[in-house]
Amino acid sequence: MEPARTEARLRAIPAPPVTISALLEKVSSYAPEGSEELIAGAYRVAHAAHRGQVRKSGEPFVYHPLATGAILAELRLDATTIAAALLHDVLEDTGVTKAELAGQFGDEVAEIVDGVTKLGNLPSGNLEEAQAESLRKMIVAMSRDVRVIIIKLADRLHNMRTLAYLKRETQLKKATETLEIYAPLAHRLGIYSLKWELEDLSFATLHPRRYEEIKRLVAARRGDREAFINGTAAELLRHLRETGTEAEVHGRVKHFYSIYNKMVRRNKEFNEIYDLTGLRVVVDSVRDCYGALGVIHSIWKPIPGRFKDYIAMPKFNMYQSLHTTVMSNEGKLLEIQIRTDEMDTTAEYGIAAHWMYKHGLTDRQVDRLGWLKSMMEWQHETTDSSEFMESLKGELVADEVFVFTPKGDVVSLPSGATPIDFAYHVHTEIGHRTIGAKVNDRIVPLDSELVSGDRVQVITGKNSGPSRDWLAVVQSGRARNKIRQFFNKADREDNLSLGREKILSLLKKRRIGKVPSGILEDVARATNHPSPDDMLAAVGAGSLSAENVAGRILDLVQPKEEQEEPKAKSPALAPLPLPGDTGAADETGVRVVGSSGILTRLARCCTPMPGDDIAGYVSLGRGVVVHSAGCVNARALKSR
């Protein structure tokens, strides 16, 4: 009976969504000759390494890396990246080592696989800390080889496609993480085909009823929409050919999550959203792009404020296109994108397009990924998880405005940015010393919102500093982090100085003027602080009791003083005269009349101060212990 049950279980496993032969055929259609051998070899190793492993769906585990490789093949990635995708789980889930991968497939494949593996090892703890650590790892990985993130995006896409096999709680967690981190990363890298599907899959999981409703409404209007698109596309193509412009014109429909966002952002119902469709015009040259724009505006009336030139000023992810919105002859809004064939490829595949022919990114293209450099700075500078997540999530999804420096250089800033954001983009010290700004030669408030095309000049002062109020108006993560760092540093220095004064004041009353650094380090460890400075800053901030620290220091210092003759005292422990001291030999600084030659010490429970009424009690072996007159312990001693 056992074989029958095994056979039944095997028949229940769904067929793989893609086979290795189909993957090799796809790669051979665009990749250099010989690429198939590397990929086939990687598949053989993955298949052997994952033998016996299954997914939650019951499928053999190897289906997952195979599907991940197929997604990357659709993006026309190079053979090295696809081979690494097939192997991306072997270091974590099997006995294969990085050295073995390097020996068989080369260092490049091994390094990429290792990078993807490290992204999977998240720390335990709360979700926010785990997400922050995940983002930090992704940013570091991107700075080394962006293909690590492209594989991770394909890996996440296949996991989202098969999300139904997981528990509902896990589905919601994965969908939220995808919508907040992975889809925005795909957007930042310009890989819109991944971005759109990641968004729609997350939307369907998080808001299933709204997703199904929008899906149904879009399907219901498909016939009318296709008729409208086909008619306007044919009309535009005819006019372009009359001017001698060769072009391809395609219709496009917005994705479900994009429609949902418009409904939420504009507070409108589905039937009130009119710009759900658009046209994409692909021409031969940049000159033809602007020529086609003129033809379009001669046919249909352009909507003011809806034209954007991303050819002259590309987006952060290298996206280039002309965007315009017109009113069609039928009275419907129509969004039109105009671009060259090369721009169309970049718009579809983003940064992945630059590995299609294994030439990677040029230095100029790397320079245009300035947001990645900013993220690298934040992950080094920001230790607080919530602060880090707040900055990066906002930066990942932010739209852009393009403004000019006085010299005419273009600066890209998040939508809603202010002159303060601009100042910190130029230089941290410029930001700190900003006292005013001119926009288009007119003085404006520092919280003014910049718009594309503004020319911005910052006015600085020599001895000026930032205001805490700026944190409420800046939009860029860079500016916000720099302002916070300024005040954190200033606050720390103030707290450090205050904490040191408090401790010295308490020690001075015991005639302790110098404490060895080793003792301070011991006390810092005992109070769970990384260093003595951190401990003193905590005392200054009020989060740690000065009496607690001083008491611990005395516990370590005073026994040594009492056990040794004065002539044998260590110079490091010997009391040092402080400003205002008379050099009196009385160790407590308190004169007890009629007690000449008797040891006196101040009680730690109340720490009497000069001018306090005091009471002294003789303690066996400790001399006279001096309390404040109102001390609870003193009253208890008196009643005995």
N, C-alpha and C positions, 0 to 999 in steps of 0.2 A: 504493500500500500504506500510505502514511503516514496518510491519513485513517482507514483501517480500524483502525489501532492506536490512534489518538486516540479513536475511537468506543468501542473496547473498554475503554480506560482510564476513560472517562467513565461507562460503564455499571457499572464496578466500584466507583465511589464510592457509599457508602451515602446514602440519602435523609436530609435534615436531620431531627433529632429534633423540631424545631418550625419553623413558618414564621412570617413576619412577620404574616401575616393572622391566624393563630391567637393570636399574642401580643397583637395589637391587640384581638381579640375578648375575650380574658381581661381585659385592662386596662379595657376599656369596661364590664365587668360590675361594677366597684367604684369606678373613678376618676371625678373630675369631668369634665363634658363639655369637649371640647377637648384632653384629654390625648393622644388618639391622634395628633394632628397633630405634636406635639413628638417623640413616639417614632418615627413614620414618617419624619420629617425626619432624625432621628439615624441611623436604619437606612440611609437613602439615602447619607448621608455615609460611614458605615462600610463599606457595600458597595462604594462607589467607591474608597475609600482602600485596602481590602484586596484589590482585584481582582488576580488572578494569584498571591496567596499561598495556600499549602496547609499543612495540619497534618501531623503524622507519620502520621496515619491515611489521608492522601490526600484528606481532605475540604477543600473551600474554607475558608479561615481564618475567613470571616465567620460560619460555623456556630457558632464558639466564643462570640463576644460575643452572638449571638442566643440561644444556650442559657443563657448567664449571665443575660440579661434575662428569660428565661422562668422561671428559678428564683426571681428576685426578684418576678416577677408572682404566683407561687404564694404568696409571703409578703405579697402585696398592698401592695407598696411603691408610692410615689408616682411620677408620670410623670417627674419630674426625675431621680430615682435610676435608673430604668430607661433613660432616654435616656443618662445618663452611663455605664451599664453597656455599652450598645451601642457606645459610643465609647471604652471604657477602654483599648484598645490602639493607637489611632490616633496618639497623640503619640509613642509609642515606636517603632512599626513602619512609619510612613508619613511623608509630607512635611507633614501637617497641623500647624498651629501652635496654641498655646493662644489666641493673639489671634484667630485665625480662628474657633475654637470659641466664644469669648466673643461675637464679633460675630454669629454665627448663632444661638446657643442661649442666650446670657446668661452672666453671670459665674458664677452658681451651678453650672451644669453644667460649665463650664470648670475651676473650682476643684476640683470633685470628681474629674474626669478626671485633672487634674494630680496630685492626691493619690494616686490609684491608681497612676499611672505611676511616681511616685517610690518606691513600695513595691517595684516590680519591679526597680529598679536596685541590685542587691546588689553589695558589693565582692568582689573576688577574695580568696583566702586560705583558711584552714581553715574547716571547716563551722561550728564553734562561733562564731567571730568573725562569719561571715556571718549566722548565725541571730540573734546578739545585735544586730547592726546592723539586721536585718529587724524584730526586735521593737521596737527603739527607734523606728524609722520608723512602725510601726503605732501605737505609743502616742501619738506626736506627732500623727499623722493623726486618731486617735480624739478627741483633745482639741479638734481644730478642727471636725471634722464626722464623726460616727460612721458616716455612710452610706458613707464611704470603705472602712471595714473590712467593712461588710455586703456591698458589691460584691466585695471581695477574697475573702470567704468563699464567695460564689456562684461566683466565678471558680475558686477552688481545688476546689470540689465538682465542677464540670464536668470539670476536669482529672483529678480522681481517678476519675471515671466512665469516662474514656477513657485510663486509665493503661496499659492492655494494649499500646498501640502503642510504648511506650518500652522502652529497655534495662532488664534486670532490676536492674542497679545503680542506675539512676535511679529506678526504681519504689520500691526500698527506701528511698532517700534521701527521696523525696517523701512516702511513707507515714509514715516516722518523724517528719518535720517536721510533717505534718498532725496526727498523734496527739499530739505534744508541744506544738504551738503553736496550730494553727488550730481543732481541736476544743475545746480549753480556752477559746479566745477566744469561740467560739460559745456555750459554756456560760456564760461570764461575761456575755455579752450576752443570755442567756436564750433564744436561738434554738435550741430543742431539736431541731426538725425537721432543721436543718443539722448540729447536733452529732452526733445519732445516726447519720446516714448517713455523715458523715466518719469516725466511729469504726469503723463496720462495714466500710467500704471499706478503711481502713488495716489493720484486723485481718485481712481477707481477703488482703491483699498480704503482710503480715509473717508471718502464721501460717496459710497456706492449708489445711493438713491439719486443724488444730484448728477453723478456721472451718467447713469442710465437715462435720466430725464433729458440731459443735453444731447446724448447720443441719439435718442429717439427723435428729438426735435430737429437735429441736423439731418437725419435720414429722411424725415418727412418733407423737407424742403429741397431735397437733393435734385429733383427734376427741374424745378424752376431755377435753381442755382446753376446747374450745368448749362441750361439753355442760355442764361444771361452771360455766363463766362465764355461759352463758345461763340456767341454773337459778337461780344466786344473784342475778343481775341482776333476774330476774323477781320473785323473792321480795322483794328489797329495794324494788323499785318499788311493789309492792303495799302494803307497810307504810308507805312514805312517803305514798302517796295516801290511806291511811286516816287519816293525821294532817293531811291537807289541804295537803301540800307538793307543789308541782309540780316535777318533776325529770326530767332525762335521765340514764340510766345506761348507760355504755359499758364493754365489756371491753377490756383491753389486755394485751399480752404484752411482756416485756422484750426488748430488742434483743440481738443475738448478742454484741457486745463487752461489754455489761453482764453477761450471763450468765457469760462467760469470766472477767471480773474477780471476780465472786462466787466462782467455783470456785477461783481462785488465792488470793483473800483469805482464804477460809475453809478452804482446803486440802481441798476436797471434790470428788467426782465429780459428773457431771451429774445422776444419779438421786438424789443426796443434797441437791439444791437444790430446796426445796419452794415458795418464794415467787416463782415465775416468772410468775405471772398476777396481775391486779389489776382493780379496778373504778374507774371515774371517775364521780363524781356531780356534775352541774351543776345548780345551783338559781338562784333569782331574786335572792336578797339575802344579805348577810352573816349576818343573823339566821337565815335558812333553813339556812345552812351549819352553824351550831352546833345547830340543831334536828335536822338530818339526822344529825349525829354522835350525838346522844342516841338516835335511833331505831336506828342501826346497833349501838350498844353494848347496846341492849336485846334485839336479835336474837341477836347473836353475842358471845362473850366476848372482850374486848380483851386483847392481849398487853402485859403491863407493860413500860414503857420504850420502847414503839414509837409513842407519840403525839407529833406535832409540830404546833405551831400557827404556820404561816407567814403567817397572816392578820394576827395581832397583831404579829408580828415578821417582816416580809418578808425574803426572801433578798437578797443583794447585787445580783442581777440583776432585782429588782422582782417576782420570782415570789411568788405568794400562793396558799395552799391549806391545808386541814387534812389531815394524814396520820395514818392509824391502821392497825394490823395486827390482825386478829381471827382466831379459830379458827372455821372454818365447821362446819356440822353434819356434814359428811363427814370432819372431822378434818384439813382442809387449811388451811394458812396463807393468808390473803387480805389483800393490801394494798389499801387504799381511799383515794382522794383526793377531797376535797369542796371545791368552789369555785363561784364565780359565773360567768356567761357571760363577763363582762369579764376575770376572772382566767384563764379558760380560754384566751381569745385571747392574753393576755400570756404564758401558759405555753407556748403553741405557737410564737408569733412573737417573743417577747421584746421587745427594744428596737425591733425593726422595726415592731411594731404601732403605734407612735406616729407613724409616717409614713403610715399607711393613709389618713388623711384630711388629710394635709399640715399637721398642726399641730405636729409635732415634739415635743420634750421640754419639760415645764414645769420651772421652777427647782427645785421640790421633787423632781422625778424626777432631775434632774441631781445634786442633793445626795445622793441615795441611791446614786449611782454613785461612792461614796467610794474604792473600789478603784482607779478610773481616776486619781484625784488622787494616790494613793499611788504608782502606777506612774510618773506624770509626775515625781514627786520622785526616784524611784530612778534613772530614766534620766539625770537631770541630775547626780545625786550619785555614781553608780558608773561608774568608767572601766574597771575590769577586766572583760573579757568573760565569763570563767567565773563570777565572782561575780554578775554581772548575770543570767546565764542561770539560775544556781542559785536566786536569789531569785524571779525571775519565774515560772519553771516551777512551783516549789512553790506560789506564790501563786495561779496560774491554776487549779490543780486542787484546791486545798484546800477541804475542807468548812468549815462555820462553827459557832461557838458564840456565843450571845448572853448577855452578862453586863451587870450594872448598875453604874453609878457610885453613890457615896453619895447623890447627889441624885436618883437614879432614872432617869437617862438610859441608853438602851440603847447598848451598844458591841458591834460585830461583830468577832470575832477568828477566826483560823484554828483549826481543830480541834486540840486538844492544847496550846493557848496557855497561858502561865504568867502570874503577876502581873507579871513583867518586861515581857512583850508588852503587857499592859494599860497599864503605866506609860508606855512609849514611844508608845503610841497617843494617850495624853492629851497629852503634850508631851515633846520630846527632853530638856529639862533635868530634868523629873520622872523620866524614865527613868535618866538619869545619876546622880541623887542618891538613888535608891531604896536603902533599907537593910532594908526589911521590908514585910510586907503582911498585911492582914486579909481573910479571905474569910468572909462571913456572920458577921461580928463575932468571928471566931476567928483568932488569929495562925497563919499557915501558912508553911512553907518557900517560898522564892522560886521553886523549881523545881516547885511543885505544879501539877497540871493542872487548869485551870478547866473547868467544865461549864456548860451553859446554865442560866440562872436565878441563878447566883452573884452576890452583891453584893460588889464588890471595892473595898478602900480601900488606898492606897499610903502607906507611911511613908517619909519622906525625911530626909536629914541634910544640914546646910549644906555641909560640906566633904567629902562622900563622892563617890566616882566609881565607874564600872562595873568589873566584874571580867571578865577574859578568859574565865573559866569559863562566863559567861552565854551565850557563843556556842554552847555545846553543848546548851543547853536551850530557847532561844527558838525560836518557830515562825514568826513573821511576818518577812517580808523587811524591813519597816521597822525593826524592832528590831535585827535582825542588821546591817543597813547602818549604823545610827546607832552601834552599839557599835564596829564596825570603824573607822568614821571617827574616833571618839574616840581610839582607840589609834594609828591611822595618823598622826593629827595630833600626838599626844604623842610618838610614836617619831620623827617627822620633826623636831620641835623639839629633842629630845635629840640626834639625829644631826647636826643643823645646828650646834648648839653645840659638839659634840665635834669635828666636821670643821673648824670655824673654829679651834679651839684647836690642832689638829694642824698646820694650815698656818701659823698665826702662830708656833708654836714653831720650825718649820723655818726660816721667814723671819727670825726674830729672830736666829738664829745667824749670819746673813749681814748683820745690821744693816739689814734691810729692815723698816721699821715701818709703812709705808703703801703700798698699791698702788692705782693708779687703777682706777675701776670698769670703764673700757673694756678694760683688760687682763684683768680677771676674766671679762668677757663673752667675750673672744676665747678664753681658755683653756676656758671652759665649752663653747663651740661646738666647739673642737678635741677635747674629750673626749665629745662627743655628748650634752650635757645642755642642756635648754631655758633654764636660767638659772644664774647663779652660786650661788644658794641650793640648787638641785637638785644641783649639783656638790658643794658642801660637805656636803650631807646624805648623798650617796653615799660621800664620804670617811669621814664619821662611822659609816656603816653597815658600812664595810669592803669595799664593792664597788668602790671606786676607791682607788688608792694615793695616800697623802698626798705621798710623794716624787715621784710622777709629776706631780702638780699643782704642787707647789712648784718643781720643776725647770723646768716650762714657764713659770711666772711669772718665774723668774730669767732664763731665756733672753730674755724680753721686756724685763725691767727693767735688768739689770746692764750690758748693752752701752751703754745710754744713759748710765748713771752713769760708766762708764769713759771714754767719749768726750768728756765735758764737764768743765770745770774746776769745782771745788766751788762757786765763786761763781755759776756759771751754771746750777746744778742747778734743775730744776723743783721747786717746793714740793711738788707731788703725789708726787714720787719721793724726796724727801729723807727720810733715816731719821728716824723719830719715836721719842723715848725711850719705852720701855715700862716698866711698874712693875718696880723692882729694877735698872734700868740705871744705870750710873755715868757714862754719857756719854763713855766712852773712844772715842778716834778710830780705834782699830784696827778695820778693816772686818770682820774675821772673828771678832773677840772672842777670838782666840788670840794669846798672847804668845810670839814665837819669840826666844829669847835670842841675842844677837849678830847680829841681823838688822835692826838699826835702819835704817829708810828703805827696806827691801826689801818689795815687795808680797807679801802672803800671801793664800791663798784655800783654802777647805776643798774637798776632793775630793767630788764628788757620788756617786761609786760606793759610798762607805761612810759618809759623813756622820758624822765623829767627834763624839762628845758630850763635854761637860766631864767630866774624870776618866779618859778613855780614854788608853791609851798611844798615842802618835802618832809618825809619822815624816814628815819633810819632804823633798821632792825639788824641786830647782831645774828649772823648765821654761822654755825659751826664750820670752821675751816675756810670761810669765805669772807670774814671780816664783816664790815657794815654794808648791808645792801640798801641803797637809797631808792625810795619810791616817791611818786607824787602823793601828796596828802590825800587826794580823793581816789586813789587807786583801790579797786575792789580787793585785790590781793593784800594790800596794806591793811585795809580794814579787817580782813579775815585774820591776819597775823596779830593785830591789836587785841582782837576778842579772845585769843587763846590764853 
